[in-house]
């Protein structure tokens, strides 16, 4: 701080401290809300993929490969397309549509698109591949994305990362492992497929870490609601035009089969409403994540967002379990305890970051 | 015409320092009809840019209306980053 600042009245100093505090609080609120919306989007997408024609598909109407891989990509594709439409509508209502058109042709726009492809089709496919090949062991591996984001924030964008902040990240990670541990099977065998699957989980963590850090930084240049419109349009188009047909081709079903699945998914009335709703929640799930990361740095932003590990099962329990009466979605004690530990980790991280920011300012 | 956020950042590469009111005044002729060219949104954009190291605080005081006024300045590195991402 310059000497000139020292000469300002106490009222100005107090007002500035309050403004800084309010800004940080708002950033944390955005990041936490992003995790909640992530949970809701997951719940409605899961319900969509368990209704209508999806029941036939998962019941054996498509090949084994398609059941494992193509349908997961198709679920993401359907969600992302509706999400892109919602993002465009919201941008139009807020008068940001013309800026969206101007932003996509620029360097920050291209960076956001790249982040969207890495975090969208790439990381999501790695995650699904990992789940299929290695099972739930990859859930905590993928939860490393917050740590990857924090490290990238430090390396690429010179954001703060102190020892105490790392402690907060480790606590959050431990909590995510505890929450995810209930899904573990009887044991993990370290066969070739399992190891490959674990690598796929690691790639998912890296992909999401890159997206969180890079798009968070990008949100300092591009408005977050324009950023999310770029993300969902890119991810939706990439999933529909490239990923689903490509997976159908790899699986030996032919591109035509993939295109046919897309057509059927979008014209299936029993499931489509769930994707319209999941697409709606996916908008704040990602845009608040970007905005939270840009306001409080990738380390804290991604840790707050990381509570999706709890919000996801909770939303599934509320929406699918309680509202639609499907069994098997109750949250075990590990979920509740993990959530409390995670809040503690976020608290440690937030305080440490606050201390680091103050130290830097002095 | 650039997106509004770009114009806000670019403005700092052309002046020594500026506060939110200066930014709004300077961009009003071209962006006056933008809903986001309001003081709270501009302040948030400036604080986000500061958080990400694009600009830094140079000084602050109270204006004639008794409102806090923070001035920001783009250091050389910030200017270089802004100029490399956002062309004229």
Interface residues (C-beta under 8 A of the other chain):
Chain A: X1 X2 X4 X5 X8 X9 X11 X12 X15 X16 X19 X20 X23 X26 X94 X95 X96 X99 X102 X103 X106 X107 X108 X111 X157 X158 X217 X219 X220 X221 X222 X223 X226 X294 X295 X296 X297
Chain B: X1 X2 X3 X4 X5 X6 X9 X34 X35 X36 X43 X44 X47 X48 X49 X51 X52 X53 X54 X57 X58 X59 X60 X61 X62 X68 X70 X84 X85 X86 X87
